[in-house]
């Protein structure tokens, strides 16, 4: 994978900040415990600090490097002439990777541009990142539960840790149904998330999709450790 020239921020920055803060506080408590001659507590706090720091390091690696490697490998299967839609594209980490692989196709992203989900999430930033990577993309402001695109508009639909931000199960189901609606027959769907992927699969099977599977994306996509591992839902719409 080429070195990324864009600026892609941090996924859920509040979570990473919480891990870093927790590690610092536990380390401070460990030092205080040793100073006040409570070694057992000092050791316990120190182990907690190391554990939390390791989780922060895992989270940082995923958001800055690991996810790019995973998605680069996933998108290498593209022919180059597809129309691709990225649901919840954010600052364009996946969208620009896709656009690089679509010299004769088109990469389109849709987002509500909320910085709580990704630091500095703004349409202007995504445009700047596309320019930095030397690719062309289309951007839309919109809700993935109610897409403006016509039926069967795209050859590929992707989403990276976006659907779980919809707060209710009904809304997430609507988003999956919309992704299915705009996907052409025979088209590919790739949804990466660390929550709710079995429900996404159930929705697709209810829509008649039989070529669907979930797989663990491994350590490069851990947000803090294996308890926050990311799963890929891969589906092919019946032709």
MIKEPA-393200 format. One record per atom (N, C-alpha, C): residue in three letters; x, y, z; atom name. Coordinates in steps of 0.1 Angstrom, whole numbers, plus 2048, in hexadecimal, padded with zeros to 3 digits. Layout:
REM residues N
    aa    px    py    pz   at
   Ala     X     Y     Z   CA
...
This chain:
REM residues 239
    aa    px    py    pz   at
   Unk   808   7F4   800    N
   Unk   800   800   800   CA
   Unk   809   80C   800    C
   Unk   805   816   7F8    N
   Unk   80D   823   7F7   CA
   Unk   80B   82B   804    C
   Unk   815   833   807    N
   Unk   814   83C   813   CA
   Unk   808   846   810    C
   Unk   7FF   847   81A    N
   Unk   7F4   850   819   CA
   Unk   7F8   85E   81B    C
   Unk   7F4   867   812    N
   Unk   7F8   875   812   CA
   Unk   7ED   87E   819    C
   Unk   7E1   878   81A    N
   Unk   7D6   880   820   CA
   Unk   7D7   880   82F    C
   Unk   7CE   887   836    N
   Unk   7CD   888   844   CA
   Unk   7C0   882   849    C
   Unk   7C1   876   850    N
   Unk   7B5   86E   852   CA
   Unk   7B0   86E   860    C
   Unk   7B6   875   869    N
   Unk   7B1   877   877   CA
   Unk   7B2   86A   87F    C
   Unk   7A9   869   889    N
   Unk   7A8   85E   892   CA
   Unk   799   85A   893    C
   Unk   797   84D   892    N
   Unk   78A   847   894   CA
   Unk   785   849   8A3    C
   Unk   779   84E   8A5    N
   Unk   774   850   8B3   CA
   Unk   77F   855   8BC    C
   Unk   783   861   8BA    N
   Unk   78F   867   8C1   CA
   Unk   78D   867   8D0    C
   Unk   780   868   8D5    N
   Unk   77D   867   8E3   CA
   Unk   781   85A   8E9    C
   Unk   780   84F   8E2    N
   Unk   783   842   8E7   CA
   Unk   792   841   8E9    C
   Unk   79A   845   8DF    N
   Unk   7A8   845   8E0   CA
   Unk   7AD   84E   8EB    C
   Unk   7A7   85A   8EC    N
   Unk   7AB   863   8F7   CA
   Unk   7A8   85C   905    C
   Unk   79D   855   906    N
   Unk   79A   84F   912   CA
   Unk   7A4   844   916    C
   Unk   7A8   83C   90C    N
   Unk   7B3   832   90F   CA
   Unk   7C0   839   914    C
   Unk   7C4   843   90D    N
   Unk   7D0   84A   911   CA
   Unk   7CF   850   91F    C
   Unk   7C4   856   921    N
   Unk   7C2   85C   92F   CA
   Unk   7C1   852   939    C
   Unk   7BB   847   937    N
   Unk   7BA   83C   940   CA
   Unk   7C8   836   944    C
   Unk   7D0   834   939    N
   Unk   7DE   82F   93C   CA
   Unk   7E6   839   944    C
   Unk   7E5   846   942    N
   Unk   7EC   850   949   CA
   Unk   7E7   850   958    C
   Unk   7DA   84F   95A    N
   Unk   7D5   84F   968   CA
   Unk   7D9   843   96F    C
   Unk   7D8   837   969    N
   Unk   7DD   82B   970   CA
   Unk   7EB   82B   973    C
   Unk   7F3   831   96A    N
   Unk   802   832   96D   CA
   Unk   804   83B   979    C
   Unk   7FD   846   97A    N
   Unk   7FE   850   985   CA
   Unk   7FA   849   992    C
   Unk   7EF   841   992    N
   Unk   7EB   83A   99E   CA
   Unk   7F5   830   9A2    C
   Unk   7FC   829   998    N
   Unk   806   820   99B   CA
   Unk   812   826   9A2    C
   Unk   816   832   99D    N
   Unk   821   839   9A3   CA
   Unk   81D   83D   9B2    C
   Unk   811   842   9B3    N
   Unk   80D   847   9C0   CA
   Unk   80C   83B   9CA    C
   Unk   808   830   9C5    N
   Unk   807   824   9CE   CA
   Unk   815   820   9D3    C
   Unk   81F   820   9CA    N
   Unk   82C   81C   9CE   CA
   Unk   832   827   9D8    C
   Unk   82F   834   9D5    N
   Unk   834   83E   9DE   CA
   Unk   82E   83D   9EC    C
   Unk   821   839   9ED    N
   Unk   81B   838   9FA   CA
   Unk   81C   829   9FF    C
   Unk   825   822   9FA    N
   Unk   828   814   9FF   CA
   Unk   81D   80B   9FF    C
   Unk   816   80B   9F3    N
   Unk   80B   801   9F1   CA
   Unk   80F   7F9   9E4    C
   Unk   819   7F1   9E5    N
   Unk   81E   7EB   9D9   CA
   Unk   815   7E2   9D1    C
   Unk   80C   7DB   9D8    N
   Unk   802   7D2   9D1   CA
   Unk   7F9   7DA   9C8    C
   Unk   7F5   7E6   9CD    N
   Unk   7EC   7EE   9C5   CA
   Unk   7F5   7F5   9BA    C
   Unk   801   7F8   9BD    N
   Unk   80A   7FE   9B3   CA
   Unk   80C   7F4   9A7    C
   Unk   80E   7E7   9AA    N
   Unk   810   7DD   99F   CA
   Unk   803   7DC   997    C
   Unk   7F7   7DC   99E    N
   Unk   7EA   7DA   997   CA
   Unk   7E8   7E6   98E    C
   Unk   7EA   7F2   993    N
   Unk   7E8   7FE   98B   CA
   Unk   7F2   7FE   97F    C
   Unk   7FE   7FA   981    N
   Unk   808   7FA   977   CA
   Unk   804   7F0   96B    C
   Unk   7FF   7E4   96F    N
   Unk   7FB   7DB   965   CA
   Unk   7EF   7E0   95E    C
   Unk   7E6   7E7   965    N
   Unk   7DB   7ED   95E   CA
   Unk   7DF   7F8   954    C
   Unk   7E9   800   958    N
   Unk   7EE   80A   94F   CA
   Unk   7F5   804   943    C
   Unk   7FC   7F9   944    N
   Unk   803   7F3   939   CA
   Unk   7F8   7ED   92F    C
   Unk   7EE   7E7   935    N
   Unk   7E3   7E1   92D   CA
   Unk   7DC   7EC   926    C
   Unk   7D9   7F7   92C    N
   Unk   7D1   802   925   CA
   Unk   7DA   808   91B    C
   Unk   7E7   80A   91E    N
   Unk   7F0   810   914   CA
   Unk   7F1   807   908    C
   Unk   7F1   7FA   90A    N
   Unk   7F2   7F0   8FE   CA
   Unk   7E5   7F2   8F6    C
   Unk   7DA   7F3   8FD    N
   Unk   7CD   7F5   8F5   CA
   Unk   7CD   802   8ED    C
   Unk   7D3   80D   8F3    N
   Unk   7D4   819   8EC   CA
   Unk   7DD   818   8E0    C
   Unk   7E8   810   8E1    N
   Unk   7F1   80E   8D6   CA
   Unk   7EA   807   8CB    C
   Unk   7E2   7FC   8CE    N
   Unk   7DB   7F5   8C4   CA
   Unk   7D1   7FD   8BD    C
   Unk   7CA   805   8C5    N
   Unk   7C0   80E   8BF   CA
   Unk   7C7   818   8B5    C
   Unk   7D2   81E   8BA    N
   Unk   7D9   828   8B1   CA
   Unk   7DE   822   8A4    C
   Unk   7E3   816   8A5    N
   Unk   7E8   80F   89A   CA
   Unk   7DD   80C   88F    C
   Unk   7D2   808   894    N
   Unk   7C7   805   88B   CA
   Unk   7C2   811   884    C
   Unk   7C0   81C   88C    N
   Unk   7BA   828   886   CA
   Unk   7C4   82F   87C    C
   Unk   7D1   82D   87E    N
   Unk   7DB   834   876   CA
   Unk   7E2   82C   86C    C
   Unk   7E1   81F   86D    N
   Unk   7E8   816   864   CA
   Unk   7E1   809   860    C
   Unk   7DD   802   86A    N
   Unk   7D7   7F5   868   CA
   Unk   7CC   7F4   85F    C
   Unk   7C2   7FD   861    N
   Unk   7B6   7FD   859   CA
   Unk   7B9   7FF   84A    C
   Unk   7C3   808   847    N
   Unk   7C7   80B   83A   CA
   Unk   7CC   7FE   833    C
   Unk   7D4   7F7   83A    N
   Unk   7DA   7EA   834   CA
   Unk   7CF   7E0   831    C
   Unk   7C5   7DF   83A    N
   Unk   7BA   7D6   839   CA
   Unk   7B2   7DA   82C    C
   Unk   7AE   7E6   82C    N
   Unk   7A5   7EB   821   CA
   Unk   7AD   7EB   813    C
   Unk   7B9   7ED   813    N
   Unk   7C1   7ED   807   CA
   Unk   7C0   7DF   801    C
   Unk   7C2   7D5   80A    N
   Unk   7C1   7C7   805   CA
   Unk   7B3   7C3   800    C
   Unk   7A9   7C8   808    N
   Unk   79B   7C5   804   CA
   Unk   797   7CB   7F6    C
   Unk   79C   7D7   7F4    N
   Unk   799   7DE   7E7   CA
   Unk   7A1   7DB   7DB    C
   Unk   7AC   7D3   7DE    N
   Unk   7B4   7CF   7D2   CA
   Unk   7AD   7C6   7C9    C
   Unk   7A1   7C0   7CD    N
   Unk   799   7B8   7C4   CA
   Unk   792   7C0   7B9    C
   Unk   791   7CD   7BB    N
   Unk   789   7D5   7B1   CA
   Unk   78F   7D4   7A3    C
   Unk   786   7D4   799    N
   Unk   78B   7D3   78B   CA
   Unk   791   7E1   787    C
   Unk   78A   7EC   78C    N
   Unk   78E   7F9   788   CA
   Unk   784   801   781    C
   Unk   779   7FB   77D    N
   Unk   76E   802   776   CA
   Unk   761   803   77E    C
   Unk   761   7FF   78A    N
   Unk   755   7FF   792   CA
   Unk   751   80D   797    C
   Unk   744   80E   79A    N
   Unk   73E   819   7A2   CA
   Unk   73D   814   7B0    C
   Unk   744   81B   7B9    N
   Unk   745   817   7C7   CA
   Unk   73F   822   7D0    C
   Unk   738   81D   7DB    N
   Unk   732   826   7E5   CA
   Unk   737   823   7F2    C
   Unk   73C   82D   7F9    N
   Unk   741   82C   807   CA
   Unk   738   832   810    C
   Unk   731   82A   819    N
   Unk   727   82F   823   CA
   Unk   72F   833   82F    C
   Unk   72D   840   833    N
   Unk   734   845   83F   CA
   Unk   743   847   83B    C
   Unk   746   84E   831    N
   Unk   754   84E   82B   CA
   Unk   75D   856   834    C
   Unk   758   85F   83D    N
   Unk   761   867   846   CA
   Unk   76B   86F   83E    C
   Unk   777   86F   842    N
   Unk   782   877   83C   CA
   Unk   788   870   82F    C
   Unk   782   864   82C    N
   Unk   786   85E   81F   CA
   Unk   790   854   81F    C
   Unk   793   84E   82B    N
   Unk   79D   844   82C   CA
   Unk   79B   838   822    C
   Unk   78F   833   822    N
   Unk   78C   828   819   CA
   Unk   788   82D   80B    C
   Unk   781   838   80B    N
   Unk   77D   83E   7FE   CA
   Unk   788   841   7F5    C
   Unk   793   847   7FA    N
   Unk   79E   84A   7F1   CA
   Unk   7A6   83D   7ED    C
   Unk   7A7   834   7F6    N
   Unk   7AD   827   7F2   CA
   Unk   7A5   820   7E7    C
   Unk   798   821   7E7    N
   Unk   790   81C   7DD   CA
   Unk   792   824   7D0    C
   Unk   792   831   7D1    N
   Unk   793   839   7C5   CA
   Unk   7A0   836   7BD    C
   Unk   7AB   833   7C5    N
   Unk   7B8   830   7BF   CA
   Unk   7B7   824   7B6    C
   Unk   7AD   81B   7B9    N
   Unk   7AC   80E   7B2   CA
   Unk   7A1   80F   7A8    C
   Unk   79B   81B   7A5    N
   Unk   790   81C   79B   CA
   Unk   794   826   790    C
   Unk   79E   824   788    N
   Unk   7A2   82D   77E   CA
   Unk   797   830   774    C
   Unk   78E   826   772    N
   Unk   783   827   768   CA
   Unk   776   827   76F    C
   Unk   776   827   77C    N
   Unk   769   827   784   CA
   Unk   767   834   78B    C
   Unk   75F   833   796    N
   Unk   75B   83E   79E   CA
   Unk   75A   83B   7AC    C
   Unk   760   843   7B5    N
   Unk   75E   841   7C4   CA
   Unk   756   84C   7CA    C
   Unk   74B   848   7D1    N
   Unk   742   851   7D6   CA
   Unk   741   84F   7E5    C
   Unk   741   85A   7ED    N
   Unk   740   859   7FB   CA
   Unk   734   861   801    C
   Unk   72E   85C   80B    N
   Unk   723   863   812   CA
   Unk   725   863   821    C
   Unk   723   86E   827    N
   Unk   725   86F   836   CA
   Unk   71D   87B   83B    C
   Unk   71B   87A   849    N
   Unk   715   885   850   CA
   Unk   71F   88F   856    C
   Unk   72C   88B   854    N
   Unk   737   894   858   CA
   Unk   737   898   867    C
   Unk   736   88D   870    N
   Unk   736   890   87E   CA
   Unk   744   88D   884    C
   Unk   749   897   88B    N
   Unk   757   895   891   CA
   Unk   757   88C   89D    C
   Unk   74C   888   8A3    N
   Unk   74C   87F   8AE   CA
   Unk   750   871   8A9    C
   Unk   74D   86E   89C    N
   Unk   750   861   897   CA
   Unk   75E   860   892    C
   Unk   763   86C   88D    N
   Unk   771   86C   888   CA
   Unk   776   87B   88A    C
   Unk   782   87C   88F    N
   Unk   787   88A   892   CA
   Unk   788   892   885    C
   Unk   784   89E   885    N
   Unk   785   8A7   87A   CA
   Unk   77D   8A3   86E    C
   Unk   772   89B   870    N
   Unk   76A   896   865   CA
   Unk   762   8A1   85E    C
   Unk   766   8A5   852    N
   Unk   760   8B0   84B   CA
   Unk   762   8AD   83C    C
   Unk   757   8B1   834    N
   Unk   758   8AF   826   CA
   Unk   764   8B5   81F    C
   Unk   768   8C1   824    N
   Unk   773   8C8   81E   CA
   Unk   780   8C1   820    C
   Unk   781   8BA   82C    N
   Unk   78D   8B2   82F   CA
   Unk   78E   8A6   826    C
   Unk   782   8A0   823    N
   Unk   782   894   81A   CA
   Unk   786   898   80C    C
   Unk   781   8A4   808    N
   Unk   785   8A9   7FA   CA
   Unk   794   8AB   7FA    C
   Unk   79A   8B1   804    N
   Unk   7A8   8B4   805   CA
   Unk   7B0   8A7   805    C
   Unk   7AB   89D   80C    N
   Unk   7B2   890   80C   CA
   Unk   7B2   889   7FE    C
   Unk   7A7   88A   7F7    N
   Unk   7A6   885   7EA   CA
   Unk   7B0   88C   7E1    C
   Unk   7B1   899   7E2    N
   Unk   7BB   8A1   7DA   CA
   Unk   7C9   89D   7DD    C
   Unk   7CC   89B   7EA    N
   Unk   7D9   897   7EF   CA
   Unk   7DD   889   7E9    C
   Unk   7D3   880   7E8    N
   Unk   7D6   873   7E3   CA
   Unk   7D6   872   7D4    C
   Unk   7D2   87D   7CD    N
   Unk   7D1   87E   7BF   CA
   Unk   7C6   876   7B9    C
   Unk   7BA   876   7C0    N
   Unk   7AF   86E   7BA   CA
   Unk   7A3   877   7BA    C
   Unk   799   873   7B2    N
   Unk   78C   87A   7B1   CA
   Unk   781   872   7B8    C
   Unk   779   879   7C0    N
   Unk   76E   872   7C7   CA
   Unk   762   87B   7C7    C
   Unk   756   875   7C9    N
   Unk   749   87C   7CA   CA
   Unk   745   87C   7D9    C
   Unk   741   887   7DE    N
   Unk   73D   887   7EC   CA
   Unk   72F   88C   7EE    C
   Unk   727   886   7F7    N
   Unk   719   88A   7F9   CA
   Unk   717   88B   808    C
   Unk   710   895   80D    N
   Unk   70C   895   81B   CA
   Unk   6FE   88E   81C    C
   Unk   6FE   884   824    N
   Unk   6F1   87D   824   CA
   Unk   6F2   872   82F    C
   Unk   6E6   86C   831    N
   Unk   6E4   862   83B   CA
   Unk   6E3   854   834    C
   Unk   6EB   84B   839    N
   Unk   6EC   83E   832   CA
   Unk   6DF   836   834    C
   Unk   6D6   83A   83D    N
   Unk   6C9   834   83E   CA
   Unk   6BF   838   833    C
   Unk   6C3   843   82C    N
   Unk   6BA   848   822   CA
   Unk   6C2   84E   816    C
   Unk   6C8   845   80F    N
   Unk   6D1   849   804   CA
   Unk   6CA   850   7F8    C
   Unk   6D0   859   7F2    N
   Unk   6CA   860   7E7   CA
   Unk   6CC   859   7D9    C
   Unk   6D3   84F   7D9    N
   Unk   6D7   848   7CD   CA
   Unk   6CC   83F   7C8    C
   Unk   6CC   83D   7BB    N
   Unk   6C2   834   7B4   CA
   Unk   6C5   826   7B7    C
   Unk   6BB   81D   7B6    N
   Unk   6BD   80F   7B7   CA
   Unk   6C8   80A   7AE    C
   Unk   6D0   801   7B3    N
   Unk   6DB   7FA   7AB   CA
   Unk   6E4   804   7A4    C
   Unk   6E9   80E   7AC    N
   Unk   6F1   818   7A7   CA
   Unk   700   815   7A8    C
   Unk   704   80B   7B0    N
   Unk   712   809   7B3   CA
   Unk   716   7FA   7B2    C
   Unk   722   7F8   7AD    N
   Unk   728   7EB   7AC   CA
   Unk   72D   7E6   7B9    C
   Unk   731   7EF   7C2    N
   Unk   737   7EB   7CF   CA
   Unk   733   7F5   7D9    C
   Unk   72F   7F0   7E5    N
   Unk   72B   7F9   7F0   CA
   Unk   734   7F4   7FC    C
   Unk   73B   7FE   802    N
   Unk   744   7FB   80D   CA
   Unk   740   804   819    C
   Unk   744   800   825    N
   Unk   742   808   831   CA
   Unk   74C   804   83B    C
   Unk   753   80E   842    N
   Unk   75D   80B   84C   CA
   Unk   759   811   859    C
   Unk   755   808   862    N
   Unk   752   80D   870   CA
   Unk   749   819   870    C
   Unk   73E   818   869    N
   Unk   735   823   868   CA
   Unk   727   81F   86C    C
   Unk   722   814   869    N
   Unk   714   810   86C   CA
   Unk   711   80F   87A    C
   Unk   71B   80B   883    N
   Unk   719   80A   891   CA
   Unk   716   817   897    C
   Unk   719   822   891    N
   Unk   716   830   896   CA
   Unk   708   833   895    C
   Unk   700   82C   88E    N
   Unk   6F1   82E   88E   CA
   Unk   6EC   828   89B    C
   Unk   6E5   830   8A3    N
   Unk   6E2   82B   8B1   CA
   Unk   6D8   820   8B3    C
   Unk   6D0   81E   8A9    N
   Unk   6C5   814   8AB   CA
   Unk   6C6   809   8A0    C
   Unk   6C1   7FD   8A4    N
   Unk   6C2   7F1   89C   CA
   Unk   6BA   7F3   88F    C
   Unk   6AE   7FA   890    N
   Unk   6A6   7FC   885   CA
   Unk   6AD   805   87A    C
   Unk   6B4   80F   87F    N
   Unk   6BC   818   876   CA
   Unk   6C7   811   870    C
   Unk   6CE   808   877    N
   Unk   6D9   800   871   CA
   Unk   6D3   7F7   866    C
   Unk   6C8   7F1   869    N
   Unk   6C2   7E8   85F   CA
   Unk   6BE   7F0   852    C
   Unk   6B9   7FC   854    N
   Unk   6B5   804   849   CA
   Unk   6C2   807   840    C
   Unk   6CD   80A   847    N
   Unk   6D9   80D   840   CA
   Unk   6DE   801   837    C
   Unk   6DD   7F5   83D    N
   Unk   6E1   7E9   836   CA
   Unk   6D8   7E7   82A    C
   Unk   6CB   7E9   82C    N
   Unk   6C1   7E8   821   CA
   Unk   6C4   7F2   816    C
   Unk   6C7   7FE   81A    N
   Unk   6CB   808   810   CA
   Unk   6D7   805   808    C
   Unk   6E1   7FF   80F    N
   Unk   6ED   7FB   808   CA
   Unk   6EA   7F0   7FE    C
   Unk   6E1   7E7   802    N
   Unk   6DD   7DC   7F9   CA
   Unk   6D5   7E2   7ED    C
   Unk   6CD   7EC   7F0    N
   Unk   6C4   7F2   7E5   CA
   Unk   6CD   7F8   7DA    C
   Unk   6D7   800   7DE    N
   Unk   6DF   807   7D4   CA
   Unk   6EA   7FE   7CD    C
   Unk   6EB   7F2   7D2    N
   Unk   6F5   7E9   7CC   CA
   Unk   6EF   7E1   7C0    C
   Unk   6F7   7E1   7B6    N
   Unk   6F1   7DA   7AA   CA
   Unk   6F2   7CB   7AC    C
   Unk   6EA   7C3   7A4    N
   Unk   6EB   7B5   7A5   CA
   Unk   6F9   7B0   7A2    C
   Unk   6FE   7A7   7AA    N
   Unk   70B   7A2   7A8   CA
   Unk   716   7AB   7AF    C
   Unk   711   7B6   7B5    N
   Unk   71B   7BF   7BB   CA
   Unk   720   7BB   7C9    C
   Unk   72B   7C1   7CD    N
   Unk   732   7BD   7D9   CA
   Unk   72F   7C7   7E4    C
   Unk   72D   7C2   7F0    N
   Unk   72B   7CA   7FC   CA
   Unk   736   7C6   807    C
   Unk   73D   7D0   80C    N
   Unk   747   7CD   817   CA
   Unk   744   7D7   822    C
   Unk   740   7D2   82E    N
   Unk   73D   7DA   839   CA
   Unk   746   7D5   845    C
   Unk   74F   7DE   849    N
   Unk   757   7DB   854   CA
   Unk   752   7E2   861    C
   Unk   750   7DB   86C    N
   Unk   74B   7E0   878   CA
   Unk   74F   7D7   884    C
   Unk   74F   7DD   890    N
   Unk   752   7D5   89B   CA
   Unk   746   7D2   8A4    C
   Unk   73A   7D6   89F    N
   Unk   72E   7D3   8A5   CA
   Unk   723   7D0   89B    C
   Unk   71A   7C8   89E    N
   Unk   70D   7C6   897   CA
   Unk   70F   7BF   889    C
   Unk   71A   7B9   886    N
   Unk   71B   7B3   879   CA
   Unk   712   7A7   877    C
   Unk   70F   79F   882    N
   Unk   706   794   880   CA
   Unk   6F8   799   87C    C
   Unk   6F4   7A5   882    N
   Unk   6E7   7AB   87E   CA
   Unk   6E7   7AF   870    C
   Unk   6F2   7B5   86B    N
   Unk   6F3   7B9   85D   CA
   Unk   6F2   7AD   854    C
   Unk   6F8   7A2   858    N
   Unk   6F7   796   850   CA
   Unk   6E9   791   850    C
   Unk   6E2   791   85B    N
   Unk   6D4   78D   85B   CA
   Unk   6CB   795   852    C
   Unk   6CE   7A2   852    N
   Unk   6C6   7AB   849   CA
   Unk   6C8   7A7   83A    C
   Unk   6D4   7A5   837    N
   Unk   6D7   7A2   829   CA
   Unk   6D1   794   825    C
   Unk   6D2   78A   82E    N
   Unk   6CC   77D   82B   CA
   Unk   6BD   77E   829    C
   Unk   6B7   787   831    N
   Unk   6A8   789   830   CA
   Unk   6A5   790   823    C
   Unk   6AF   797   81D    N
   Unk   6AD   79D   810   CA
   Unk   6B0   793   804    C
   Unk   6B3   787   807    N
   Unk   6B6   77D   7FD   CA
   Unk   6C5   77C   7F9    C
   Unk   6CE   782   801    N
   Unk   6DC   780   7FE   CA
   Unk   6E1   774   804    C
   Unk   6E6   76B   7FD    N
   Unk   6EB   75E   802   CA
   Unk   6FA   75D   802    C
   Unk   701   765   7FA    N
   Unk   70F   765   7F9   CA
   Unk   714   770   803    C
   Unk   714   76D   810    N
   Unk   718   776   81A   CA
   Unk   720   76F   825    C
   Unk   72B   775   82A    N
   Unk   733   76F   834   CA
   Unk   739   77A   83D    C
   Unk   73C   777   849    N
   Unk   743   780   852   CA
   Unk   751   77A   855    C
   Unk   75B   782   856    N
   Unk   768   77E   85A   CA
   Unk   770   788   863    C
   Unk   778   783   86B    N
   Unk   780   78B   874   CA
   Unk   78B   791   86C    C
   Unk   78D   79E   86E    N
   Unk   798   7A5   866   CA
   Unk   7A5   7A6   86D    C
   Unk   7A6   7A0   879    N
   Unk   7B3   79E   87F   CA
   Unk   7B8   7AA   887    C
   Unk   7C5   7A8   88C    N
   Unk   7CB   7B2   895   CA
   Unk   7CC   7C0   890    C
   Unk   7CE   7C1   883    N
   Unk   7D0   7CE   87D   CA
   Unk   7C3   7D7   87E    C
   Unk   7B8   7D0   882    N
   Unk   7AB   7D8   883   CA
   Unk   7A6   7D6   891    C
   Unk   7AE   7D5   89B    N
   Unk   7AA   7D5   8A9   CA
   Unk   7AA   7E3   8AE    C
   Unk   79E   7E8   8B4    N
   Unk   79E   7F5   8BA   CA
   Unk   7A0   7F3   8C9    C
   Unk   7AD   7F0   8CC    N
   Unk   7B0   7EF   8DA   CA
   Unk   7B3   7E1   8DF    C
   Unk   7AF   7D7   8D7    N
   Unk   7B1   7C9   8DB   CA
   Unk   7A7   7C0   8D4    C
   Unk   7A8   7B3   8D6    N
   Unk   79F   7A9   8D0   CA
   Unk   790   7AB   8D4    C
   Unk   78E   7B1   8DF    N
   Unk   780   7B3   8E3   CA
   Unk   779   7BE   8DB    C
   Unk   781   7C6   8D3    N
   Unk   77C   7D0   8CA   CA
   Unk   781   7CD   8BC    C
   Unk   780   7C0   8B8    N
   Unk   785   7BC   8AB   CA
   Unk   77A   7C0   8A0    C
   Unk   77F   7C2   894    N
   Unk   776   7C6   889   CA
   Unk   773   7BA   880    C
   Unk   766   7B9   87C    N
   Unk   762   7AE   873   CA
   Unk   75E   7B4   866    C
   Unk   761   7AC   85B    N
   Unk   75D   7B0   84E   CA
   Unk   751   7A8   84A    C
   Unk   746   7AF   846    N
   Unk   73B   7A8   840   CA
   Unk   73C   7AA   831    C
   Unk   73E   79F   82A    N
   Unk   73F   79F   81B   CA
   Unk   733   798   815    C
   Unk   72D   79E   80C    N
   Unk   721   799   805   CA
   Unk   721   79C   7F7    C
   Unk   71B   793   7EF    N
   Unk   719   795   7E1   CA
   Unk   70A   794   7DE    C
   Unk   705   79F   7D8    N
   Unk   6F7   7A0   7D5   CA
   Unk   6F3   796   7CA    C
   Unk   6E9   78E   7CB    N
   Unk   6E5   785   7C0   CA
   Unk   6E4   78C   7B3    C
   Unk   6EA   785   7A8    N
   Unk   6E9   78B   79B   CA
   Unk   6DB   78A   795    C
